[in-house]
Amino acid sequence: MCTEVLEHVYHYQKLIDEMYRVMKKGGMGILTVPWGGRYHYIPFDYFRYTPSSYKIMFDKFSKVEISPRGTDIANIANKLIVIWARGIVPFKIFKLIFLPVWIISLLFLGIVVVLAHLSLSYNIGSQDDPLGYTIRIVK
């Protein structure tokens, strides 16, 4: 299992080759990687890969299954939550003045979260811009 790590590894192919080396034949692995995630753990956030690149990166494995996690709607909801969370902490005086607006905006944020969950439940939205991907590999 390797979750939300691959984007932090500069020599990613060495890591993937080591996964392949230590796995037993028929062994399974699960990786998660961000797509719509923001720049984080700075300066050690190097790459965002596409499903096409994952197929090449994991081509030694006998089976590679790449699944999007979420949709564009869930991704937008995630961004709105991040924007809201950044604004709620009053580091500067103008943020303190707008604190009531941020508190009132919780209702809007709740609606956004519900819409995101509905979009996932009813398969609404595009999977071309998900929150990230889950990769299942078999040696």
Residue pairs with C-beta under 8 A, 6 or more apart in sequence:
1 29
1 30
1 31
2 15
2 19
2 29
2 30
2 31
2 32
3 30
3 31
3 32
4 32
4 33
4 34
4 132
5 31
6 12
6 15
6 31
6 33
6 47
6 49
7 33
7 34
7 37
7 45
7 46
7 47
7 48
7 49
8 41
8 44
8 45
8 46
9 15
9 46
10 46
12 46
12 47
12 57
13 57
16 57
16 58
16 60
17 60
19 29
19 137
20 60
20 61
20 139
23 29
23 139
24 139
25 139
26 138
26 139
27 138
27 139
28 136
28 137
28 138
28 139
29 136
29 137
29 138
29 139
30 134
30 135
30 136
30 137
31 134
31 135
31 137
32 69
32 132
32 133
32 134
32 135
33 48
33 49
33 54
33 132
33 133
33 135
34 48
34 131
34 132
35 48
35 68
35 75
35 129
35 130
35 131
35 132
35 133
36 70
36 75
36 78
36 79
36 129
36 130
36 131
36 132
37 48
37 131
37 132
38 82
39 45
49 57
51 66
51 68
51 133
54 64
54 66
54 133
54 135
55 64
55 66
58 64
58 135
58 137
61 137
61 138
61 139
62 138
62 139
63 136
63 137
63 138
64 135
64 136
64 137
65 135
65 136
65 137
66 133
66 134
66 135
67 133
67 134
67 135
67 136
68 127
68 128
68 130
68 132
68 133
69 130
69 131
69 132
69 133
69 134
70 78
70 116
70 120
70 127
70 130
70 131
70 132
71 119
71 120
71 124
71 125
71 126
71 127
71 129
71 130
72 125
72 126
72 127
72 128
72 129
72 130
73 115
73 116
73 119
73 124
73 125
74 116
74 119
74 120
74 125
74 130
74 131
75 129
75 130
75 131
76 112
76 116
77 112
77 113
77 115
77 116
78 116
78 131
80 109
80 112
81 109
81 112
81 113
84 102
84 105
84 106
84 109
87 95
87 98
87 102
88 99
88 102
88 103
89 95
90 96
90 99
118 124
119 125
